[in-house]
Amino acid sequence: MSPRYPIHITSRIRDDVPRLRNRERCKVIRRALLAVMDATDFRIREFSVQGNHLQLICEADSNAALAKGIKRFKLRVARGLNRQLGGRKGFTGWSHERSKRGLAPPDEPCVSGARSWLVKQGWRRHGLIGPTEMPPAGRE
């Protein structure tokens, strides 16, 4: 992998874990994002919380940094969700408009600053992404 290009990561949760799109579970995910912000060789630039998975846009200086950063993030999410769900064990870029449910982006960013051109400005050629936008049917 090249540090010049961002990478899209999809991380699914187990079928027996409740939906992630819940205010309390989103707090767990936000804490995990904040916990990995200090890495110098790995950055999560954008994220999307879906019902049964997370989508991440990441930048990393190497394959090893990517693997280590994703592992660290997923471990934080898993431990937080397990703690929130009663001691369970085991776990395998937006516009600022409000969603229909009244959710707004957090006041403070919980992702790292971009370094690659594509993440900094290249993706904006197609416009901002609204919190209510969804992928076309059959492509999620």
FIDO-965072 format. One record per residue (C-alpha): residue in one letter; residue number from 1; y, x, z. Coordinates in steps of 0.2 Angstrom, whole numbers. Layout:
% FIDO-965072
A, NUM, Y, X, Z
...
END
This chain:
% FIDO-965072
M, 1, 0, 0, 0
S, 2, 18, 6, -3
P, 3, 32, 4, 10
R, 4, 43, -2, -5
Y, 5, 33, -19, -7
P, 6, 31, -32, 6
I, 7, 14, -40, 9
H, 8, 9, -58, 12
I, 9, -4, -61, 26
T, 10, -12, -77, 30
S, 11, -20, -78, 47
R, 12, -31, -93, 50
I, 13, -36, -100, 67
R, 14, -53, -106, 73
D, 15, -57, -124, 69
D, 16, -58, -129, 88
V, 17, -40, -123, 91
P, 18, -27, -137, 91
R, 19, -14, -138, 78
L, 20, -1, -123, 79
R, 21, 13, -134, 74
N, 22, 17, -139, 91
R, 23, 32, -134, 102
E, 24, 22, -126, 115
R, 25, 11, -116, 103
C, 26, 26, -111, 93
K, 27, 33, -103, 109
V, 28, 18, -92, 110
I, 29, 19, -87, 92
R, 30, 38, -83, 95
R, 31, 34, -72, 110
A, 32, 21, -63, 100
L, 33, 34, -60, 86
L, 34, 46, -53, 99
A, 35, 33, -42, 106
V, 36, 29, -33, 89
M, 37, 48, -31, 84
D, 38, 49, -14, 92
A, 39, 37, -5, 80
T, 40, 45, 7, 68
D, 41, 32, 8, 55
F, 42, 27, -11, 54
R, 43, 38, -26, 53
I, 44, 35, -45, 51
R, 45, 50, -51, 41
E, 46, 46, -69, 38
F, 47, 34, -82, 45
S, 48, 28, -99, 43
V, 49, 18, -109, 56
Q, 50, 6, -121, 47
G, 51, -7, -133, 56
N, 52, -22, -121, 55
H, 53, -14, -104, 50
L, 54, 1, -93, 50
Q, 55, 9, -85, 35
L, 56, 18, -69, 37
I, 57, 28, -58, 25
C, 58, 26, -40, 32
E, 59, 32, -23, 28
A, 60, 23, -7, 34
D, 61, 24, 11, 30
S, 62, 5, 13, 28
N, 63, -11, 4, 28
A, 64, -15, 10, 45
A, 65, 2, 4, 51
L, 66, -1, -13, 43
A, 67, -18, -15, 51
K, 68, -12, -9, 68
G, 69, 3, -21, 68
I, 70, -7, -36, 62
K, 71, -20, -33, 75
R, 72, -7, -31, 89
F, 73, 2, -47, 83
K, 74, -14, -57, 82
L, 75, -20, -51, 99
R, 76, -4, -57, 107
V, 77, -5, -74, 99
A, 78, -24, -76, 104
R, 79, -21, -71, 122
G, 80, -6, -83, 123
L, 81, -15, -97, 115
N, 82, -30, -95, 126
R, 83, -19, -94, 142
Q, 84, -10, -110, 136
L, 85, -26, -119, 132
G, 86, -34, -117, 149
G, 87, -41, -99, 150
R, 88, -51, -100, 133
K, 89, -59, -84, 127
G, 90, -60, -78, 109
F, 91, -50, -80, 94
T, 92, -53, -75, 76
G, 93, 61, -84, 25
W, 94, 70, -101, 30
S, 95, 86, -111, 28
H, 96, 95, -116, 43
E, 97, 94, -135, 41
R, 98, 85, -145, 53
S, 99, 68, -152, 50
K, 100, 64, -171, 51
R, 101, 58, -169, 68
G, 102, 74, -161, 74
L, 103, 67, -143, 75
A, 104, 80, -129, 70
P, 105, 77, -110, 68
P, 106, 78, -101, 85
D, 107, 96, -95, 90
E, 108, 90, -76, 90
P, 109, 79, -69, 76
C, 110, 62, -65, 81
V, 111, 58, -54, 66
S, 112, 63, -36, 61
G, 113, 76, -31, 48
A, 114, 70, -29, 30
R, 115, 69, -12, 22
S, 116, 62, -16, 4
W, 117, 73, -23, -9
L, 118, 61, -37, -13
V, 119, 62, -44, 5
K, 120, 81, -40, 8
Q, 121, 87, -49, -8
G, 122, 75, -50, -22
W, 123, 66, -66, -16
R, 124, 83, -75, -15
R, 125, 84, -76, -33
H, 126, 75, -93, -32
G, 127, 85, -100, -17
L, 128, 82, -102, 2
I, 129, 67, -111, 9
G, 130, 69, -126, 19
P, 131, 59, -130, 34
T, 132, 52, -146, 27
E, 133, 46, -138, 10
M, 134, 28, -137, 7
P, 135, 17, -128, -6
P, 136, 11, -139, -20
A, 137, -5, -150, -16
G, 138, -21, -140, -17
R, 139, -12, -123, -15
E, 140, -10, -122, 4
END
